[in-house]
C-alpha cells in the first residue's frame, strides 16, 4: 500500500535513512528537520503518515502532534523516541499518536508499524465513507409506486450491473441524484465511492480542477496537490448533474476520459487511470442543445448510452402520499419530533398543487411543516400560504377556452420566473436559488421566454 509520508527528525542521518528505506517500500517521502519545517510541509501537501522524533530543538513531537491534529486530523502520527524518554512517547499516544518506536529500531519493526498505521487510516476512511453512504442511502431513496415510477425502478434494476453510462433526464427537483444513487447502490460498485458534482454550481474556471484535480503551482492559489473528483471516485460512480452547463472545452476533456479512461490533473504531465462509471443528468433537452451547437454530439452519444427519463411530480400525483410519509418520517427523526403524518385536508391540498419545483418543492414544504408542527399531525395551517392560496385546477380539467397547451405552460413558467425575480429584488442568482435551478438554467429560461428582467446578475 503506497502512502505519502513525512519524516521529521533533527538528525540528518536518521532523515536520510528513513527516506531511503520508505522509498524502497514504495512510499512517497518528504523530510523536515523540525516542527517549523514540518508545519510548512503540512500546509503545502497532504500526508497519510507523519513519523516524528519526540525530542528536537525548537519544538517537540508532542507539539507537532497537536499541529497535525488541528491541520490534518486524518493523518496518522508515529513517534520515535530514545529509551530514556519512553514516558513522553506514551504521553503522545494518550494524546492521539498511533504508536511509537524506540531508537535504535530494526527496519522490520518500522515496516510493520507503518503498515499497521496505514491499515488503520484506510479502515477509518472506509468507516466514515460507509456511514455517510448509509445515512444518504436511508434518507435519499427512490420513493413511488405509480406506473411511471415503477418504470424508473425497472430501469435501475436493468442497468445497475452494466458498465454503460447513463443519462437521467427530467425537470429540476424530480430526483435525478436520488436515482443516480439508486443505480450506484444496486451495482457491483456499491462499496466504492459515489461522487456528485453539479456542473452549473461551480464557476467554469474552477470546474476543471474540481473534476481532475491539480498539481501544486498549476495556478495562483494552488498551494498543494489536490485530487479531483474523478480520482476520488476510482472504482465507484461519478454523478455529473446539469451536464448541459459544461463548457465546450471541458466537454472535449470529458470525452477523452470516457474514450481513453485516463485524465491529467491541471498542470500535471502524467496520465491517471480512470475506472469509474459516469452517470449524467440534465433538465434540458440535450438533443436540442446539440442542434444549437452548445453540446458536442459525440459526447452526447457517449453519455446517452441508456437514458432514464424522470416524470414530473404532477404526472405521478399518486406518489404524493408515499413521499409525504417518507419526508415526515425523515424530518421528524432529524428534528427530534414525533409527527404521525398529515391530516386529510392538508393531504388533499398537497395532491391538488402543481408542484413546479417537483419532489424538491414537496420536501421543502414538509420540512417546514414538521419544523413548525406542535402537535402529532400536520394540518392545512402549516402549509405555505402560497400553496393554500393557489389551488391548482382539479386533475384532468381541460385547458380553458381550448387554449394552446404550450402557451399555458409558457405563461405559467413566465409567472414563476417573474415572481421569483420580484421576491429576490431582481437578483437573478437568488431567484434561481428560490426555484431550485442553476443560474445558467434560469438565464436560459429568461432568454427563451424573451423576458428582459434587468436587475443584477449577482
N, C-alpha and C positions, 0 to 999 in steps of 0.2 A: 504494500500500500504506500504510494508516493505521498509525501507531505511537504509543506513549507515550514522550515524550522529556523528559529532564531536562537543563536548561541551567544550567551552573554557571560564574559569572564575577563578579568583584568590581566590574566596571564596569556600572552600571545601564543605560547606553545600549546596551551590547552585549547584555545580557539581553533588553531590550525589543525590540531589532531582531530577534534570533533568534526570540523568541516570536511576533512578528507574522508573520515570514517562514514559520516552520514551521507555524503555524496555517493560513496561506493554502495550504499544501501538504496540508492535511487531517489533520495530526497533532494529538494531544493533548499540551499542553506545560505543564510546571511549571518554575519557576526557583528558584535558590538563589544567595546571594551569597558562599558559601564552603563549605569542607569540612564544617563543623559543620552548617550548614543542609541541605547535601546529604545527610548521613547521616540526618537526621530525615526527609527526603522518602523516602529509600530504605527506611527501616524502616516507613513508612506505606503504601507502594504499590509495585507492580512497574513497571519501566520496560524498554522494549525497547532504548533507546539513551540513553547519557549523553554530552553534549558539554561538555567542561570546559576551562577555561583552565589552562595549566601553572603560571604564577606568580601566586599570590594570597596576600594577608596571612592568616595564621592556618592555613596548610596548602597544600600543592602538589597539582597534578593527579596526580602520582605517588602521593601518599598516598591520594587519593580512588580511584585505580585499584585499589589494594590493598583498600580498603574494599569496592568493588563486587565484586571477585573473591571476597571472603570472604562477602558477604551475598547477592549476586545473580549467580552465575557465568555465567548465560546472557545477561546484559545486555552489549551491545556498547558499548565506550568509544571516543570520538573526542576527541582533544586539540587545543586551539588554542594557538598559540604565536607570539610575535614572532620576527622573523627572527634576532635575536641569540641566541635560546635554542633553535634548531633541534636542537642536540645533545641537549637534555633531552627533546624530543619523540621523537627516535629511541630514546632510552633507554626512554621509556614504551612504545613499540611492541615493543621487546625484552621488556618486562615483561608484555605481553599486550594493549596497546591495539590497536584495529583499524587506525586511520590517524590522520593529523594534517593540519591545515590551518594555513597561515601567515597571520597578520594583516598587513595588511588582505587579506581574501579576497573573491572575487567570489561573488555569490549562486549562480550556476550551479555553481561549484566545490563549495560546501557542499551543494547539492541532490544532486549526483552522489555525493558521499562518503556522505551519509545513505542514499541509495537502495542503494548497494552494501553498506553495513553491514547494512541490513535484509534484503537478499538473503542475506548470509552467515548471519545469525541464523536465517532461515527454513530455509535448507539444513541447518544444523547440527541444528535441531529435527527436521526430517524424517528426517535420517540416524539420530538417536537413536531416533525412533519406529519406523522401519523395522527397525533392528537388534533392538529389543525385540519387535516383531511377528514377525520371523523366528525369534528364539530361542523365543518362545512357540509359534509355529506348528510348529517342529521337534519340540518336546517334548510339545505338547498337541494331539494329533491323534486323530481318531476311529479306533479300532482294533477290528477284528472282521470275521469272515466268516460268522458264523452267520446263519440266515434272519432272526432278529429284528433284527440289526444291518444286514443288507442293506436291510431296510425303512426303517431310520433313514437310511441313506446315500441311498436313493432320495428320501426326503422332503427331505433337504438339497439335493439336486440340483434338485428341482422348485420349491422355494420361494426359493432363493438370490437369483434375479434379479427377484423380485416386490417390491413395496413393502409387502406385507401384514405386519402384526405377527404374531409367532409366540409361542406359549406352549409351553414344554417342561416336561413333567411326568414325575415319576419319584422314586423314593426318594432319600434323601441318599446321595451318593457314586456315583451312576450315571453322572456325567459330563455334567451339563447345561451347564456352562460350556464344556466342550470342544466340544459340539455347536453351541452358540451361536457360538463362534469359527469353527467349520467353515462355518456359514452365512455369516458375515461374509467369510471368505477366498474363498468361492466366488461372492460377489456383486460387483456393479459398484462397491460401496463399499469394496472391499478395500484401496485406497490411503489411505483416511481412517481416523481413529482408531476403535478398539474400546475402549469404556469399560465396565467392570464394577463393579457395586455389590451387596453383599449387604444387603438391606433389614433383615435381622434382626440384623446385626452392629453397627449404629450406633444410639445412643440416639435416640428419636423426636424429641426437641427439637433435635437436630443434623442430622437427616436432610434436612430441607428445604433447609438451607444447602448440604449436600453435593450435592444434586440440582440446585438452581437458582442457587447462589452467593449472595453478599450484598454490600451496599454498606457502605462504611466508616461506623461508628457505628450500624449497624442493631440491634446488641445489645451487651451487655458482652463485651468481648474481640474485637469486630470492628474491629480497628485499621487495616484496609486493605480495599480492594475485593478480592473473590475470585470468580473464575469457577467456576461449578458444573459438574458432570459433563455436564449437558445442553448446556452451552455449549462445553465441550471437545470433545464428540463430534460437532460440526457436520459434516454430510455423511457421517457414519460410522454406527456402531451403538452403541446403549445397551443393555447387558445388565443387567436387574434380577432378581437371584437372590432366592429366598424372597419373592416378591411378596406372598404371603399375610400377611406380617408388617407390611405397610404400613398405617399407621393410617388411619382413615376420612377425616380432614381432608386428609391428603396424597393419598388416593385421588381426592378431588374435584379437587385441583390437577393431578394426573397426567391425569385425564380431560380437563381443559381443554387441556392441552398436546397431547394426541392429537387433539382435535377442532379446535382453532383454530391449532395449530402455532406457538404463542407461549407465553412464560412471563416471569415477572418475578423478578429477584433479590430476596432477602429485604431489605426496607427500600427497594427501588427503586420508581420511579414510571414507568418506561418499559418497553415490551414488547421482548423479544428474540426474533427469529425463530428457529424451531427446524426443522432439516432433518436428521433422523437417523432410522434405523429402530429400533424398540423390540422387543427380544426379552426376554420374561419367563420365569421358571422358578419352579416350586413343587414341594415334596414332599408337599403336601396336595391333597385333592380340593376344587378351588375351587368347584365347583357346590354342595357341601355347605357351604362357608364362606358362599356367597351365601344359601343357605336359612336358615342360622343368623344372618344379619344382620351377619356380620363382614366381608363383602366386597360392594362395590357391584355390582349386577347389570349396570348399563350399562358399567362399566369392564371387567367380566369379558368381555362380548361384544366390547368394543373390543380387548382383548388377545388373546382366543382366536379370532382370525380363522383361524389354522391351528394345530392342536395336534400336537406331536410327542411321543408317549409313549415313554419310555425303559425298557427291560426291566431288572429287577434282574439282578445277575451270576448268581444261582442259576438263572435261566432262560436263560442263554447260556453254560453251562459250556464249550461247545466253543471259546469265545473265550479261555479262560484261558491256554492255551499261547502264543497270539499276544501277549496282554497281558504275560505273564511275560517273553517275549523282548524286547518293547518296553521294559519298565521295567528289565530287566537292562542293556540297551544304554545307556539314558538315564543311570542312576546309575553305571554303570561309567565312562562318559565324564566325568560331573560329579565323581566321586571319584578319577579317575585310576587306575582299576583295570582289569585285563584279566580279566573274568569271562565265560566262554563260555556259561553258562546254568545250568540246574538239572538234577540227576540224576533218573532215572526215579521213584524212590520219593518224592522231595520233590514232584515234579510231581503224582504220584498223590494225595498228601495235600492239595495245593492244590486239585485238582479235586473232592475229596470235601467240602471245607469249605463251609459255608453262606454265608459272607461277608455277614453282616448289614450291614457297612459298605460293601459293594459294591466298585466298582473302586478307590475311595479306600483302602479297607482293604487290598486286594491290593497297591496301590502302596506303602503303608507297610511291608507285610511284605517286599517285595522290596528296598526301600531299606535296611531294617535288615539284611537278609541280605547284600547287596552290601557294606555298610559293615563287617560282621564277617568276610566271606569272606577267607581267607588262601591259598586255592588257586585253581584255574581254574573250579571248578564249585560250585554251592550244593547242599548236602546237607540231609537232614532235621534234622540237629543245629543248623542255622542258622535254622530256622523258630521262631516264638514258641512257648513252652511251651503256652500256651492253645490254640493251633491243633493241636498234636500230641496233646494230652490229650483234646480234644473232637472226636473224629472224627464227622462227620455220618453219618446213616443213608445207605446206598447209594442212588444215584439211582433214583427210581421206586419206592422202598419204600413200602408202603401205610401209612396212619396206623394207629398201634397201637390194636387193640381197636375199630376203627371210630370212633375219636374224631372229634369235630367239628373241621373244619379251622380255623375261626375261633378256636375255643378253644385249639388247639395254637399258632397264630400269636400270640395274645394272651399265652399262657403263656410263650412264648419271648421275646417283647418285654419282658414284665414282668421276667423273669430278667435280661435285659441291662441294663435300667434300674436295677434294684436293685443289681446287681453294680457298675455304674459309680458309683452313689452311694456304695457301700461303699468302693470304691477311691479315691474323691475326698473321703473324710471327711465325706460328707453335703453338700458344697458343690455346689449344682446347676449352677452355671456351669461348673465344672471337669468335672463328669460329662458335661455336654452336649458339651464340647470333646473328651472322650475318645471319644465316639460319633460325632463329626464332624457334629453337628447344632446348630442355633441354640438359644439359651437358651429362646426363646419356644416353639419346637417341642418341646423337652424338657419344659417345663412343661405344654404341651398334652397330651403323651402320658401324663404322670403323672395328670392330671385325667381323661383318657379311661379309664384303667385303674383309677381310684379308689385310687391309691397316695398315702397320707399319709406323705410321706418325712421330714417335719420338716426339720432341717438349716438351713443358712444359704442365703439367696437368692444372696448374693455368693460 
